[in-house]
Amino acid sequence: TRVSIGAAGVAEQTLREIVDFALVHSPVADGSRRATPTKVEVTIA
C-alpha cells in the first residue's frame, strides 16, 4: 500500500501515526489484507 500524506506544520511521526490508525481501523483495508471466503449458489427456476 502506498500513501501520500502531508500537512503544513505537522510532524512526520504524527502523519505516520494517522496512516497507521487508518489502516488498522479501515474495513476496506481489512478486507483486502485477508482472504474473504465467498460462495456462489445458482438456482435455476
N, C-alpha and C positions, 0 to 999 in steps of 0.2 A: 504494500500500500504506500502510495506517495501522497504526502500532504504538503501544501504550500500555505504558510500562515505568517502573518506579520501584523504588528500594531506599533505605532509610534509610542515610545516611552515604556514599552513592556519588555521585561527581561526574557531572554531566550528560554531559560528554565521554566518560566511561567507559561510560555506558549507551548512548550513540550508537555507540561502537565495538563493543559487544556486538551491537547490532542489525545493524550493517554486516557484521560477521563472519558472523552467522547467515544473512543474505540471500545472501551470496556462496557459502556452503557448503551451502545447503539445496537438495536435489534438487527439492523441491516448488516453491520459488520459481523455480528454473531452468526447470522445465517450463512454468510459467505466463508467463515472460518471453519465451520464444521459441516460434515455431510448431513443433509436432511433427507431421511428416507421418504420416498414417495411411492405411491401405488396408483395405478390407473386401472379402473374397472369399467368395462364396456358391457352394457346390456342392450341387446337387440330386441326391440319391441315389435 
